[in-house]
Structures are given as C-alpha cells and as structure tokens.
Amino acid sequence: MRAIAKGKEPKKLAEYRCKPDAVYDGPKFSEVKDSIRKQLLQEQGYLCAYCMTRIDSGFDQIKVEHWHCQDKYTSEQLDYQNMLAVCHGNEGQPPEKQTCDTRKGNADIKYNPSNPNHRIEKQIHFLGDGRIRSDDSEFDRQLNEFLNLNYPRLVQNRKAVLDAVHFRLSAKSGIRTVAEIDKLLSQYSRPDTEGRLQAYCAIAVYYLRKRHAKVAKIA
C-alpha cells in the first residue's frame, strides 16, 4: 500500500451525477465507468491500491473499489474521492486466499491510501521478510483480516522486490553514497514512460528512504 494522489474527477462522471436518479452502475453508466477506470489506473501507476500488484490496462482486470462501501454509504457511491482501482483479489477462491476488495467486502478500514489527511505511508511499515504491518493495532488487524495483505504470495512478491534492492546496493563494495541511493530511490518512486510503477514498489521505497536517512546521518 502506498499514498495515492487523486486528480480531478472525470468529466463524464461529473456530468452523469447531475442526471436525475443517477446511481453507480445505473443505465448508460458503462462509458462513465470506463473513464473512471482509466483515470484511476493512471493515478495509481497501474498498481492495485491495496496489494500493489500490477493491473494491466484491460478493464477486465480491474475492479473499482469504494473505500466506503456502496451499501452502507449510498451518498458516496458517485464520489470519485471514494473510488480506488484494485485487483480481483483471487475472486472465486476460498476466503483465506482472497485479498484486497474481494476479501474486504463491505467492511470499513481505518485509512484510505488516497486521502492525504490519513498519511498512509506513516501508518504502515514493511518488514525485512516482506510482511506489512502497522503500529496502529486496529489498522494492523484490518490489514490482515479485511485485506489479507500478508497472504503468502504477496509476502513472497514483496520480499523478492526487497531482495532485488539489496542485490543492486551490493553490486560493488563499500557503503553506497546518498547520491547512489537517491538514484535507485527515484527508479522505484517514479513511473516509466507509460506511466507504470514497478509492482510492490512501496517496500523498496520504504527501505531506501530508511537507508538514505542512515547514510545521510553518517556523511
């Protein structure tokens, strides 16, 4: 999970919401939904808002998640600030294998990665073995019970990214300079020419920022 910078809502959504009896997935909503999906993917660097797996541009691979679910918060169903792009989260699998929105269902989680006031990157930590956790006990429980972000496959994938960072840092002997760490940090923080971030990049950014602070203190 990483912080997401939301942009202005799609024009088609704003126009649709002004129609009488406008509801999410209502009549003639398909074109509106396509514009929502497209913008969400671009904002999120084509990563799932929760687990950070890569979501390709094909709309059959993306779900539009309502952070506040539609059933309990009907007034927010057409609020773009309440929408996130997420993966299918092992939809159709047993609950213990489900992740992200598929696992979450109508449950409430404490922090929204696209709400700057929630400061999501201050709420989570990545461990050296690829696990994600929070010092906030309630949110930590939700990461596991509602989103299942420590599902073994996700932990393994994050650990592989962290191992790749360690390998690149150890490519030559000696302590890496601040400039060298910054260069690598930039590669994991910024999208490529097609606007895509590297899958699970947040664990690399988290580690490299800590490494940067440590080296800068010594320098």
C-alpha positions, 0 to 999 in steps of 0.5 A: 500500500502506498499514498495515492494522489487523486486528480480531478474527477472525470468529466463524464462522471461529473456530468452523469451525477447531475442526471436525475436518479443517477446511481453507480452502475445505473443505465448508460453508466458503462462509458462513465465507468470506463473513464473512471477506470482509466483515470484511476489506473493512471493515478495509481501507476497501474498498481492495485491500491491495496496489494500493489500488484500490477493491473494491466490496462484491460478493464477486465482486470480491474475492479473499482473499489469504494473505500466506503462501501456502496451499501452502507454509504449510498451518498458516496457511491458517485464520489470519485474521492471514494473510488480506488482501482484494485485487483480481483483479489483471487475472486472465486477462491476460498476466503483465506486466499482472497485479498484486497476488495474481494476479501474486504467486502463491505467492511470499513478500514481505518485509512484510505491510501488516497486521502492525504489527511490519513498519511498512509505511508506513516501508518504502515511499515514493511518488514525485512521478510516482506510482511506489512504491518502497522503500529496502529493495532486496529489498522494492523488487524484490518490489514490482515483480516479485511485485506489479507495483505500478508497472504503468502504470495504477496509476502513472497512478491514483496520480499523478492522486490526487497531482495532485488534492492539489496542485490543492486546496493551490493553490486560493488563494495563499500557503503553506497553514497546518498547520491547512489541511493537517491538514484535507485530511490527515484527508479522505484518512486517514479513511473516509466514512460507509460506511466507504470510503477514497478509492482510492490514498489512501496517496500523498496521505497520504504527501505531506501528512504530508511537507508538514505536517512542512515547514510545521510546521518553518517556523511 
